[in-house]
Amino acid sequence: MNYLNHVTLDEADTMLDDSFNEQVTHFMTKFPIQDGGESQHSEVLSGAQLTLVAATSPRDLTKILEPIVNPDSVVRVSTPHLNQLMRHVPQRFFRINKNTKVEKLMELVKNDSHRGSPVIIFSNKIKTSDWLSLLLNDNGVPCANLNGTVPSALRQKHYDALMSGEVKALSCTDLTSRGLDTCMVSHVINYDFPNYIADYIHRCGRTGRVGGANASLVTSLVHKPWEVDLVQRIEYAVRKREEFHNVNANIKRILTVRQQKKELKQVQA
């Protein structure tokens, strides 16, 4: 690894969040990352250049990088609309009660199915994703599921089924919100509203993609009080065409735990 010149971490916002941070940081510290103290004009590199690529950029991301690289050496390069929703994709929110949630979903998906429009349905839990897939198939809507418990070979098969039109619905968790080219999808439904704005942005990114459907739409089913608060923040940002100010996902918890460990060491010393 001493001969590495470049290290690239794709989907960096996810790979450095609470789910993968410990494992990724462990491996990244093994690489000879250049700390940024060397002259930028030096012809001889004393380490590898680190590149982080992500669709969202948490404000505290540089703090997360402290064990890997000098945060002061990190240079941000971003598009003008970073941490914003795509303006050509309408956002629709339905305020419903828990008892009518399934009924509303069936109405939406069947309308898409009759029009032949591919749809992705997001849930927050694997068991909900599996259950919705069974429910839709039982009600005449060909649907595949894609989540963390689906074996890799089947994941590809289910994704290909959506791509080929064999099924018109894909019931999934946030595993599908990143890294897949779903340009044929015209409708994204949030059956469960995401816990973080970053996840909402990534889910919305499954439709309205370059070379995809002409008409795209994101629909969210909202029924919990905390969801209403998040929706209002999203609506405000969309109307003002502003970036979201909190896309930190669960990075904040990592920083809190890290600070607590530092304070504990100071007390013990």
VEXKE-850938 format. One record per residue (C-alpha): residue in three letters; z negated, x negated, y; residue number from 1. Coordinates in Angstrom, 2 decimals, padded with zeros to 5 digits. Each point is the difference from the previous one (the first is absolute). Layout:
 rest       z       x       y  nr
  Ala       Z       X       Y NUM
...
END
This chain:
 rest       z       x       y  nr
  Met  000.00  000.00  000.00   1
  Asn -000.27 -003.00  002.31   2
  Tyr  003.79  000.10  000.39   3
  Leu  000.09  003.56  001.38   4
  Asn  001.59  000.45  003.41   5
  His -000.29  003.77  000.39   6
  Val -002.37  002.70 -001.27   7
  Thr  000.96  003.64  000.67   8
  Leu -002.32  002.96 -000.53   9
  Asp  001.86  003.32  000.04  10
  Glu -001.83  003.29  000.68  11
  Ala -002.70 -002.18  001.57  12
  Asp -001.96  002.93  001.44  13
  Thr -000.54  001.33 -003.52  14
  Met -000.40 -003.31 -001.80  15
  Leu -002.79 -001.01  002.38  16
  Asp -001.87  003.30  000.02  17
  Asp -003.05  000.90 -002.05  18
  Ser  002.01  000.59 -003.18  19
  Phe  001.46 -003.49 -000.39  20
  Asn -001.65 -002.19  002.63  21
  Glu -002.34 -001.94 -002.27  22
  Gln  002.67 -000.86 -002.58  23
  Val  002.74 -000.78  002.53  24
  Thr -002.29 -002.15  002.14  25
  His -001.07 -001.93 -003.11  26
  Phe  003.61 -000.92 -000.81  27
  Met  001.08 -000.58  003.60  28
  Thr -002.73 -002.59  000.55  29
  Lys  001.59 -002.04 -002.80  30
  Phe  003.18 -000.47  002.04  31
  Pro  000.31 -002.90  002.48  32
  Ile  000.36  002.29  003.02  33
  Gln  000.63 -001.84  003.27  34
  Asp -002.98  000.71  002.27  35
  Gly  002.04  000.06  003.21  36
  Gly -001.70 -002.97  001.59  37
  Glu  003.01 -002.24 -000.49  38
  Ser  002.68 -000.32  002.62  39
  Gln  002.57  002.76 -000.23  40
  His  002.68 -002.60  000.73  41
  Ser -000.98 -002.29 -002.84  42
  Glu  002.86 -000.67 -002.42  43
  Val -002.38 -000.55 -002.89  44
  Leu -001.95  003.01 -001.23  45
  Ser -003.48 -000.69 -001.28  46
  Gly -000.21  003.33 -001.80  47
  Ala  001.73  003.27 -000.74  48
  Gln  000.89  002.57  002.63  49
  Leu -001.58  003.40 -000.64  50
  Thr  002.04  003.14  000.74  51
  Leu -001.55  003.47 -000.15  52
  Val  002.31  003.03 -000.13  53
  Ala -001.19  003.59  000.45  54
  Ala  001.08  003.39  001.36  55
  Thr -003.37  000.41  001.72  56
  Ser -002.10 -002.67  001.65  57
  Pro -003.78  000.50  000.00  58
  Arg -001.59 -001.30  003.19  59
  Asp -002.61 -001.94 -001.95  60
  Leu  002.50 -001.62 -002.35  61
  Thr -000.47 -003.48  001.45  62
  Lys -003.74  000.18 -000.72  63
  Ile  000.76  000.77 -003.62  64
  Leu  002.06 -003.20 -000.14  65
  Glu -002.92 -002.28  000.93  66
  Pro -000.53 -001.33 -003.55  67
  Ile  003.74 -000.75 -000.30  68
  Val  001.26 -001.28  003.36  69
  Asn -001.18 -000.64  003.54  70
  Pro  000.29  003.46  001.68  71
  Asp  000.86 -001.65  003.34  72
  Ser  003.18 -001.42 -001.54  73
  Val  001.34  003.43 -001.01  74
  Val  003.02  001.14  002.04  75
  Arg  000.82  003.72 -000.04  76
  Val  003.66  001.04 -000.09  77
  Ser  000.54  003.77  000.08  78
  Thr  002.50  002.74  000.80  79
  Pro -000.44  002.17  003.12  80
  His -001.16  002.99 -002.08  81
  Leu -002.62 -001.69 -002.17  82
  Asn -002.73  002.39 -001.24  83
  Gln  002.03  003.02  001.09  84
  Leu  001.62  002.84 -001.94  85
  Met  003.78  000.27 -000.14  86
  Arg  001.05  002.27  002.84  87
  His  002.86  001.63 -001.90  88
  Val -002.31  001.33 -002.75  89
  Pro -001.84  003.24  000.96  90
  Gln -003.67  000.30 -000.95  91
  Arg -001.28  003.40 -001.12  92
  Phe -003.65  000.93 -000.65  93
  Phe -001.25  003.13 -001.78  94
  Arg -003.66  000.94  000.51  95
  Ile -000.95  001.78 -003.21  96
  Asn -003.06  000.75 -002.09  97
  Lys -000.67 -001.55 -003.37  98
  Asn  000.86  003.16 -001.95  99
  Thr  003.57  000.18  001.33 100
  Lys  000.81 -003.71 -000.20 101
  Val  001.80  000.12 -003.35 102
  Glu  001.85  003.16  000.96 103
  Lys  001.31 -001.62  003.19 104
  Leu  001.08 -003.11 -001.88 105
  Met  001.93  002.06 -002.55 106
  Glu  001.75  001.85  002.82 107
  Leu  001.05 -003.23  001.70 108
  Val  001.15 -001.79 -003.16 109
  Lys  001.94  002.99 -001.37 110
  Asn  001.84  000.33  003.31 111
  Asp  001.00 -003.67 -000.27 112
  Ser  000.95  000.43 -003.65 113
  His  002.28  002.95  000.75 114
  Arg  001.77 -002.05  002.66 115
  Gly  000.24 -003.02 -002.30 116
  Ser -002.07 -002.11  002.40 117
  Pro -002.09 -002.81 -001.55 118
  Val -003.69  000.10  000.95 119
  Ile -002.95 -002.36 -000.39 120
  Ile -003.51  001.48 -000.26 121
  Phe -002.95 -002.24  000.81 122
  Ser -003.52  000.43 -001.36 123
  Asn -003.06 -002.16  000.59 124
  Lys -001.10 -000.05 -003.64 125
  Ile  001.81 -000.83 -003.22 126
  Lys -001.28  003.07 -001.83 127
  Thr  001.32  002.24  002.77 128
  Ser  003.38 -001.71 -000.17 129
  Asp  000.19  000.52 -003.76 130
  Trp -001.15  003.61  000.25 131
  Leu  002.55  000.89  002.68 132
  Ser  002.79 -001.49 -002.11 133
  Leu -000.99  002.18 -002.95 134
  Leu -000.38  003.05  002.25 135
  Leu  003.45 -000.38  001.56 136
  Asn  001.71 -000.54 -003.35 137
  Asp -001.76  003.06 -001.43 138
  Asn  001.32  002.01  002.95 139
  Gly  003.62 -001.00 -000.42 140
  Val  000.17 -002.96  002.38 141
  Pro  001.04 -003.22 -001.78 142
  Cys -002.54 -002.57  001.17 143
  Ala -000.97 -003.56 -000.94 144
  Asn -003.29 -001.71  000.79 145
  Leu -000.60 -003.52  001.25 146
  Asn -003.45 -001.54  000.38 147
  Gly -002.15 -002.88 -001.15 148
  Thr -000.57  001.32 -003.53 149
  Val  003.72  000.39 -000.75 150
  Pro  001.24 -003.03 -002.02 151
  Ser  002.46 -002.28  001.80 152
  Ala  002.96  000.97 -002.20 153
  Leu -000.64  003.69  000.63 154
  Arg -000.42 -000.58  003.74 155
  Gln  003.53 -001.38  000.16 156
  Lys  001.27  002.86 -002.15 157
  His -001.62  002.63  002.22 158
  Tyr  001.27 -001.69  003.15 159
  Asp  003.52 -000.15 -001.46 160
  Ala -000.23  003.70 -000.90 161
  Leu -000.57  000.82  003.66 162
  Met  002.76 -002.36  001.12 163
  Ser  002.52  001.52 -002.42 164
  Gly -000.92  003.59  000.81 165
  Glu -001.34  000.68 -003.50 166
  Val -003.17  001.19  001.72 167
  Lys -000.29  001.23  003.57 168
  Ala -003.74 -000.55  000.43 169
  Leu -002.25 -003.02 -000.37 170
  Ser -003.78  000.50 -000.08 171
  Cys -001.74 -003.23  000.90 172
  Thr -002.85 -001.89  001.62 173
  Asp  000.21 -002.62  002.75 174
  Leu  001.40 -002.40 -002.59 175
  Thr  003.39  001.49  000.90 176
  Ser -000.48 -000.14  003.76 177
  Arg  001.01 -003.67  000.17 178
  Gly  002.78 -002.19 -001.30 179
  Leu  002.36  002.61 -001.48 180
  Asp  003.40  000.90  001.42 181
  Thr -000.09  003.80  000.07 182
  Cys  002.92  000.59  002.37 183
  Met  001.04  003.16 -001.89 184
  Val -003.30  001.75  000.75 185
  Ser  000.27  002.61  002.74 186
  His -003.54  001.41 -000.10 187
  Val -003.44 -001.58 -000.32 188
  Ile -002.95  002.31 -000.67 189
  Asn -003.59 -001.14  000.43 190
  Tyr -001.78  002.29 -002.44 191
  Asp -003.09 -002.07  000.71 192
  Phe -000.23 -001.33  003.52 193
  Pro -000.36 -003.82 -000.03 194
  Asn -003.31 -001.63  000.89 195
  Tyr  001.53 -002.52  002.39 196
  Ile  002.69  000.09  002.67 197
  Ala  001.63 -003.07 -001.57 198
  Asp  000.53  001.96 -003.22 199
  Tyr  001.45  002.91  001.98 200
  Ile  002.55 -002.33  001.64 201
  His  001.02 -001.46 -003.35 202
  Arg  000.33  003.43 -001.62 203
  Cys  002.20  001.21  002.84 204
  Gly  002.16 -003.07 -000.55 205
  Arg  001.18  001.37 -003.36 206
  Thr  002.45  002.26  001.85 207
  Gly  002.28 -000.40  003.00 208
  Arg  001.12 -003.39 -001.28 209
  Val  003.25 -001.77  000.93 210
  Gly  002.88  001.42 -002.04 211
  Gly -002.11  002.93 -001.15 212
  Ala -000.04  003.76  000.47 213
  Asn  001.19  001.29  003.37 214
  Ala -002.88  002.47  000.35 215
  Ser -003.47 -001.31 -000.84 216
  Leu -003.43  001.58  000.26 217
  Val -003.66 -000.81 -000.60 218
  Thr -002.36  002.90 -000.80 219
  Ser -003.78 -000.31 -000.28 220
  Leu -002.45  002.53 -001.42 221
  Val -003.23 -000.13  001.98 222
  His -003.26  001.77 -000.80 223
  Lys -002.94 -002.42  000.44 224
  Pro -001.73 -000.52  003.39 225
  Trp  000.53 -003.79  000.02 226
  Glu  003.69  000.55 -000.74 227
  Val  000.34  002.16  003.12 228
  Asp -001.40 -002.82  002.14 229
  Leu  002.49 -002.48 -001.46 230
  Val  002.88  002.45  000.47 231
  Gln -000.88  000.42  003.67 232
  Arg  000.10 -003.77  000.48 233
  Ile  003.38 -000.15 -001.72 234
  Glu  001.39  002.86  002.09 235
  Tyr -001.19 -001.65  003.21 236
  Ala  001.62 -003.32 -000.88 237
  Val  003.27  001.69 -000.99 238
  Arg  000.18  002.10  003.18 239
  Lys -000.76 -003.01  002.19 240
  Arg  002.27 -002.24 -002.08 241
  Glu -002.82 -002.49 -000.23 242
  Glu -001.04 -002.29 -002.83 243
  Phe -002.98  000.92 -002.12 244
  His -003.05 -001.92  001.13 245
  Asn -001.78 -000.05 -003.34 246
  Val  002.07 -001.12 -002.96 247
  Asn -002.70 -002.19 -001.51 248
  Ala -000.19  001.99 -003.25 249
  Asn -002.99 -001.34 -001.95 250
  Ile  000.14 -003.46  001.56 251
  Lys -003.01  000.80  002.18 252
  Arg -002.27  000.24 -003.04 253
  Ile  001.02 -003.49 -001.09 254
  Leu -000.88 -001.41  003.41 255
  Thr -003.34  001.83 -000.03 256
  Val -000.90 -001.35 -003.44 257
  Arg  001.10 -003.50  000.99 258
  Gln -002.15  000.10  003.14 259
  Gln -002.98  001.24 -002.00 260
  Lys  000.39 -002.94 -002.40 261
  Lys  000.10 -002.46  002.91 262
  Glu -003.14  001.50  001.52 263
  Leu -001.76 -000.11 -003.37 264
  Lys  000.83 -003.71 -000.39 265
  Gln -001.35 -000.69  003.49 266
  Val -003.26  001.78 -000.83 267
  Gln -000.35 -001.85 -003.31 268
  Ala  000.66 -003.33  001.72 269
END
